[in-house]
């Protein structure tokens, strides 16, 4: 009974999204309200804890909720200046003219690079895909699906960093536990991209491209581990995919000379060049990273010193540097006051619903995470684990599935990724539970936790907040609900196949 109550907020969101005409933001709000009501009535949670949970979730959502207006602001500037049209033209000229290679290079390669440096593929790629001739629904789906196999390495490996912090591994050892999943999931994602873009026959006709991406992803991940910078995996793999597939051009096309100059390239991609510089500088130079990530983490203690604070890390977060690069771009593109005002209005119109959707989803996750906590002389503590919604759901699942737990782990990740909208938050939510359950069942705890993390990355393609962000970037808010219906079967199949990998490596302990 408690397990069913625990999952009710997610079922509410799914039901509203699939069977009603209400918006995604309204679905998120109803999911939050149901989570609050269940936490208060059935899990003995006080109103104070619920309110603190909501505030913590609202602030913890900033890396997702604020990145929406930030990326849409940057996109609007590029549209206003004409840079986006130039960028699309340069991509059409540079990428392969073969449909399969172009689709994979753009969606998988470019999408992975964008995610790796902190840009948002769902808001950047969607209008580019529309410009390439894909309809709005396919463009939204592809932009959310393409980088999922390497979502772990987004924003220079933030999900990997969180995973390693929680399980007590260094980055190199943590990356090794992710490595077995990389080639298989990358191959499956590429196959799903081709299927979504062009249909089943086309996908199987070019299955060799899926295998190629799997191999390139594995090689890139191995190289990144070898040079002891696993956080660069996404950049390395994305660049490899784009470079290799860009060679597959028709000879007639290759023979033509480009009329584009470096000045054209700089004008088209200036905001992204500045963004890559700032994010790389703040992450790759250890003293700078230590300053902005650790020393200036700006912790906020919503539950006092007894529980972990929410670290805002405003000088490290991607949204800060997206805003900064956008402001610099306004000067570079010489936009006047009227153009900037129109850009701000367009950004607000596009972003307010996605902002609140992401906030509501995070608040729901935090209400569930801290349900059952009580305030005593030692601060806030969970005295009865059965009174926590997350524990009730996951413990029941472990008892029910037992030996099949390895098959369940990627689905737990999908569940977490769906309600939080990010792999990082889902990893934080379920890693401790996965470690404890794996120890109890004599399974490899790190490999099972990695499976949960990969599953939460797959959830990007059905995450309501991410799909709404993509729809907002092309002024098609509401379209995300139809995309979700289309993508749920695809993600369930991918998750089931990932479960097989999880089962095969269930007892693997790396040296």
KAFENKA-V119904 format. One record per pair of residues at least 12 apart in sequence whose ideal C-beta (glycine too) atoms are under 6 Angstrom apart, sorted by the first residue. I is the first residue (numbers start at 1). GAP is how many residues later the second one is. Records with the same first field share a line. If there is no record, write none. Layout:
I=GAP  GAP
This chain:
2=390
3=389  390  393
5=33  37
6=383  386  387
7=386
8=26  30
9=22  25  26  355
10=409
12=18  19  22
13=14  18
16=14
17=464  467
24=333  440  444  456
25=328  331  332
28=329  332  333
29=331
31=333
32=328  331  332
35=329  332  333
36=14  331
39=328  332
43=328  329  344  346
44=343
45=326  327
49=321  324
52=250  251
53=313  314  317
54=309
55=247
56=246  254  310
57=305  306  309
58=301  305
59=241  251
60=250  302
61=297  298  301
63=254
64=294  357  358
65=290  293  294
66=253
67=53  251  252
68=283  286  287  401
69=278  282
70=249  252  253
71=49  52  251
72=51  275  278  279
73=253  274
74=197  248  252
75=48
76=267  270  271
77=249  252  266
80=259  263
81=252
83=185
86=182
87=181
88=40  43
90=178
93=165
95=151
96=149  150  152  153
97=152  153  156
98=150
100=106  109
101=144  147
103=94
104=86  105  141
105=137  140
107=35  39  86
108=38  82  105  133
109=129  132  133
111=14  35  36
112=35  38  122  125  126
113=125
115=32  39
116=37  118  119
117=159  162
118=37  161  200
121=22  26
122=21  22  344  347  348
123=346  350
125=18
126=13  14  17  344  347  348
127=346  347
129=13
130=344
136=338  340  343
137=346
140=330  331  343
141=55  342  346
143=327
144=316  317  322  323  326
145=48  316
146=47
148=41  309  310  312  313
149=36  37  40
150=84  87
151=272  306  309
152=26  305
153=80  81
155=163
156=75  127
157=74
158=266
159=264  265  268
162=262  265  266
163=264  290
166=265
167=279  282
171=59
175=50  55
176=334
177=269  270  273
178=272
179=42
180=325
181=273  320
182=35  36  39
183=31  34  35
184=317
185=313
186=27  28  31
187=23  24  27
188=306  309
190=20  23
191=12  19
192=298
194=12
216=24  25
217=20
220=16  17  20
221=12
223=13
224=12
270=59  62
271=54  58
274=51  54
275=46  50
278=43
279=42
282=34
292=23  24
293=23
296=19
297=14  16
298=14  16
299=12
303=77
304=75
306=73  74
307=73
350=122
353=124
354=114  115  118
357=108  111
358=63  107
361=58  60  104
365=54  55
368=21  22
369=21
371=17  18
372=15  16
394=39
398=39
405=36
406=96  97  100
407=92  96
409=39  42  43  93
410=41  45  85  88  89  92
411=84
412=18  40
413=13  39  42  43
414=41  44  45  81
416=13  14  40
417=39  42
418=41
421=42  44
423=33  34
426=30
427=26
430=22
431=18
434=14  15  18
435=14
443=63
444=63  64  65
447=58  61
451=51
455=40
458=33  36  37
461=26  30
462=22  25  26  29
467=13  16  17
468=12
